[in-house]
Amino acid sequence: QVQLVESGGGLVQPGGSLRVSCQASGLIFGRYVMSWYRQAPGKEREFVAVITTAGDSTTYTASVKGRFTISRDNAKNTVYLQMNSLKPEDTAVYYCNARLATLRYWGQGTQVTVSS
């Protein structure tokens, strides 16, 4: 049974930093492209960042480029999202996604709130 478990969310002030993690089990992690998505209240889920299986290439949505960094540790079956210079508009539930061909798995999400 595949499980993706996010952690590390919380409340942070504008300009602050936070790192969220997603630990995977039940799959061969190194074969999956890993992504982060987010969903703000009243909005559709949107793409945030993606990292290739070997971790040698990343892509970001424009609004987080230069502030967020996606990384992975295949030995730990974990993908990370380091978020710096956080803004109130980054407030959302953050989800990790694992993709291999037509297979897609989602975590349950972790809440990130940016507020003073």
MIVOBA-515856 format. One record per residue: residue in one letter; x, y, z of N, C-alpha, C, CB in turn. Coordinates in steps of 0.2 Angstrom, whole numbers, padded with zeros to 4 digits, always signed. Glycine has a CB too. Layout:
# MIVOBA-515856
AXYZXYZXYZXYZ/...
END
This chain:
# MIVOBA-515856
Q+0004-0006+0000+0000+0000+0000+0004+0006+0000-0005+0000+0006/V+0003+0010-0005+0007+0017-0006+0005+0022-0001+0007+0019-0013/Q+0009+0025+0003+0008+0030+0007+0013+0036+0006+0008+0028+0015/L+0010+0042+0006+0014+0048+0006+0012+0052+0012+0013+0052-0001/V+0016+0054+0017+0014+0057+0023+0018+0064+0023+0016+0053+0029/E+0015+0069+0023+0018+0076+0023+0018+0078+0031+0014+0081+0019/S+0023+0082+0032+0024+0085+0039+0028+0091+0038+0028+0080+0043/G+0028+0095+0044+0032+0101+0044+0028+0108+0043+0037+0101+0039/G+0022+0107+0042+0018+0113+0041+0017+0117+0048+0011+0112+0038/G+0014+0123+0047+0013+0127+0053+0012+0134+0052+0019+0126+0058/L+0012+0138+0057+0011+0145+0057+0018+0149+0056+0006+0148+0062/V+0018+0153+0052+0025+0157+0051+0023+0164+0049+0030+0154+0046/Q+0027+0169+0052+0026+0176+0050+0029+0177+0043+0030+0180+0055/P+0026+0182+0040+0028+0184+0033+0036+0186+0033+0025+0191+0031/G+0039+0183+0028+0047+0184+0028+0050+0178+0031+0049+0190+0031/G+0047+0174+0034+0050+0168+0038+0051+0162+0033+0045+0166+0044/S+0053+0157+0036+0055+0151+0033+0052+0145+0036+0062+0150+0032/L+0051+0140+0032+0048+0133+0034+0050+0128+0029+0040+0134+0034/R+0051+0122+0032+0052+0116+0027+0047+0111+0028+0060+0113+0029/V+0044+0109+0023+0039+0103+0023+0042+0097+0020+0033+0105+0020/S+0040+0091+0023+0043+0085+0021+0038+0080+0019+0048+0082+0026/C+0039+0076+0015+0035+0070+0012+0038+0064+0012+0031+0072+0005/Q+0037+0059+0017+0040+0053+0017+0035+0048+0013+0041+0051+0024/A+0038+0044+0009+0034+0039+0005+0036+0032+0007+0036+0040-0002/S+0031+0028+0007+0032+0020+0008+0027+0016+0003+0030+0019+0016/G+0029+0010+0002+0025+0006-0002+0027+0007-0009+0018+0007-0001/L+0032+0010-0011+0034+0011-0018+0041+0011-0019+0030+0017-0021/I+0044+0011-0025+0051+0011-0026+0052+0019-0027+0053+0007-0032/F+0054+0022-0022+0054+0030-0022+0058+0032-0028+0056+0032-0016/G+0064+0030-0029+0068+0032-0034+0066+0032-0041+0075+0029-0033/R+0061+0029-0042+0058+0028-0049+0053+0034-0050+0055+0021-0050/Y+0051+0037-0045+0045+0042-0046+0047+0049-0046+0040+0041-0040/V+0044+0053-0051+0045+0060-0051+0041+0063-0045+0043+0063-0058/M+0044+0067-0041+0040+0070-0035+0039+0077-0036+0044+0069-0029/S+0033+0079-0034+0030+0086-0035+0027+0088-0029+0026+0087-0041/W+0027+0095-0028+0023+0098-0023+0017+0102-0026+0027+0103-0018/Y+0012+0102-0023+0006+0106-0025+0003+0109-0019+0000+0102-0029/R-0001+0114-0020-0004+0118-0015-0011+0120-0017+0000+0124-0012/Q-0015+0120-0011-0022+0123-0013-0024+0128-0007-0027+0117-0013/A-0026+0134-0009-0028+0139-0005-0035+0139-0004-0025+0146-0007/P-0038+0141+0001-0045+0141+0002-0049+0144-0004-0047+0145+0009/G-0054+0141-0006-0058+0143-0012-0055+0143-0018-0060+0150-0010/K-0049+0140-0019-0045+0140-0025-0044+0133-0027-0038+0144-0025/E-0042+0132-0034-0040+0125-0036-0033+0124-0034-0041+0125-0044/R-0032+0117-0034-0025+0115-0032-0020+0117-0038-0025+0107-0031/E-0014+0119-0036-0010+0122-0041-0003+0119-0040-0009+0129-0041/F+0001+0118-0046+0007+0115-0046+0012+0120-0042+0010+0114-0053/V+0017+0118-0038+0022+0122-0035+0029+0120-0038+0022+0121-0028/A+0031+0114-0037+0038+0112-0039+0038+0105-0041+0043+0114-0034/V+0043+0103-0045+0044+0096-0047+0051+0094-0047+0041+0094-0054/I+0053+0088-0045+0060+0086-0046+0060+0079-0049+0063+0086-0038/T+0066+0078-0053+0066+0072-0057+0068+0066-0052+0071+0073-0062/T+0068+0060-0055+0070+0054-0051+0077+0055-0047+0069+0048-0055/A+0082+0057-0051+0088+0058-0048+0090+0064-0045+0094+0057-0054/G+0085+0069-0045+0086+0075-0041+0090+0080-0045+0089+0074-0035/D+0091+0079-0052+0096+0083-0055+0093+0088-0059+0100+0079-0060/S+0086+0089-0059+0083+0094-0062+0076+0096-0058+0081+0092-0069/T+0075+0102-0058+0069+0105-0054+0066+0110-0058+0071+0108-0047/T+0059+0111-0057+0055+0116-0060+0051+0119-0055+0051+0113-0067/Y+0049+0126-0056+0045+0129-0051+0040+0133-0054+0050+0134-0046/T+0034+0134-0051+0030+0139-0054+0033+0146-0052+0023+0139-0050/A+0031+0151-0057+0034+0157-0056+0034+0161-0050+0031+0162-0062/S+0028+0160-0046+0027+0164-0040+0032+0162-0034+0020+0163-0038/V+0035+0156-0035+0039+0154-0029+0046+0153-0031+0037+0147-0027/K+0048+0154-0038+0055+0154-0040+0059+0159-0037+0055+0155-0048/G+0065+0156-0034+0070+0160-0031+0068+0160-0023+0070+0167-0033/R+0062+0158-0021+0061+0158-0014+0060+0150-0011+0054+0161-0013/F+0058+0146-0015+0057+0139-0013+0062+0134-0017+0049+0137-0015/T+0064+0129-0013+0068+0124-0016+0066+0117-0014+0075+0125-0013/I+0065+0113-0020+0063+0106-0019+0069+0102-0019+0058+0104-0025/S+0069+0097-0015+0075+0092-0015+0072+0085-0013+0081+0095-0010/R+0076+0080-0014+0074+0074-0012+0080+0070-0009+0071+0070-0018/D+0079+0065-0005+0084+0060-0002+0081+0053-0004+0085+0061+0005/N+0084+0050-0009+0081+0044-0011+0083+0038-0006+0084+0042-0018/A+0088+0039-0002+0089+0034+0003+0084+0034+0009+0097+0035+0006/K+0081+0040+0010+0076+0041+0015+0069+0041+0012+0078+0047+0019/N+0068+0040+0006+0061+0040+0003+0058+0046+0004+0057+0034+0005/T+0061+0052+0004+0058+0058+0007+0060+0064+0002+0061+0060+0013/V+0055+0068+0000+0055+0074-0003+0054+0080+0001+0051+0074-0010/Y+0058+0085+0000+0057+0091+0004+0055+0097+0000+0064+0093+0008/L+0052+0102+0003+0051+0109+0000+0053+0114+0005+0043+0110-0002/Q+0059+0117+0004+0061+0123+0008+0058+0129+0006+0069+0123+0008/M+0055+0133+0010+0051+0139+0008+0054+0145+0012+0043+0138+0010/N+0057+0149+0009+0060+0155+0012+0056+0162+0010+0067+0156+0010/S+0057+0167+0013+0053+0173+0011+0046+0172+0010+0057+0176+0005/L+0043+0169+0015+0036+0167+0014+0031+0173+0014+0034+0162+0020/K+0026+0173+0010+0021+0178+0010+0014+0176+0012+0021+0181+0002/P+0010+0180+0014+0003+0178+0015+0000+0174+0010-0001+0184+0017/E+0001+0176+0004-0002+0172-0002+0001+0165-0003-0001+0176-0008/D+0006+0163+0001+0008+0156+0001+0004+0152+0006+0016+0156+0003/T+0000+0155+0009-0005+0151+0014-0009+0146+0010-0009+0155+0018/A-0008+0139+0012-0012+0134+0008-0011+0127+0012-0010+0134+0001/V-0014+0122+0009-0012+0116+0011-0008+0113+0006-0019+0111+0012/Y-0002+0111+0008+0003+0108+0003+0003+0101+0003+0010+0111+0006/Y+0003+0098-0004+0002+0091-0005+0008+0089-0009-0004+0090-0009/C+0011+0083-0007+0016+0080-0012+0012+0075-0016+0021+0077-0007/N+0016+0074-0022+0013+0069-0027+0019+0065-0030+0010+0074-0033/A+0017+0059-0031+0022+0054-0034+0019+0052-0040+0024+0048-0029/R+0023+0052-0046+0021+0050-0052+0026+0046-0056+0020+0057-0056/L+0023+0040-0059+0027+0036-0063+0022+0034-0068+0030+0030-0059/A+0024+0036-0074+0019+0034-0080+0012+0037-0079+0020+0027-0082/T+0007+0032-0079+0000+0034-0077-0001+0033-0070-0004+0030-0081/L+0003+0031-0066+0002+0030-0058+0003+0037-0055+0007+0025-0055/R-0001+0039-0051-0001+0045-0047-0003+0044-0040-0005+0051-0050/Y+0001+0046-0035-0001+0046-0028-0001+0052-0025+0003+0040-0024/W-0006+0054-0020-0006+0060-0016-0005+0059-0009-0012+0064-0018/G-0002+0063-0005-0002+0063+0002-0009+0067+0004+0004+0067+0005/Q-0009+0067+0011-0015+0070+0014-0015+0078+0015-0017+0067+0021/G-0009+0080+0014-0008+0087+0014-0005+0090+0021-0014+0091+0013/T-0002+0095+0021+0000+0099+0028-0001+0106+0027+0008+0097+0029/Q-0004+0109+0032-0006+0116+0032-0001+0121+0033-0012+0117+0037/V+0000+0126+0029+0005+0131+0030+0001+0138+0030+0011+0131+0024/T+0002+0141+0035-0001+0148+0036+0004+0153+0037-0006+0147+0042/V+0004+0158+0033+0008+0164+0034+0004+0170+0036+0012+0165+0027/S+0006+0172+0042+0002+0177+0045+0006+0180+0051-0005+0175+0047/S+0004+0187+0052+0007+0190+0057+0002+0190+0063+0009+0197+0055/
END
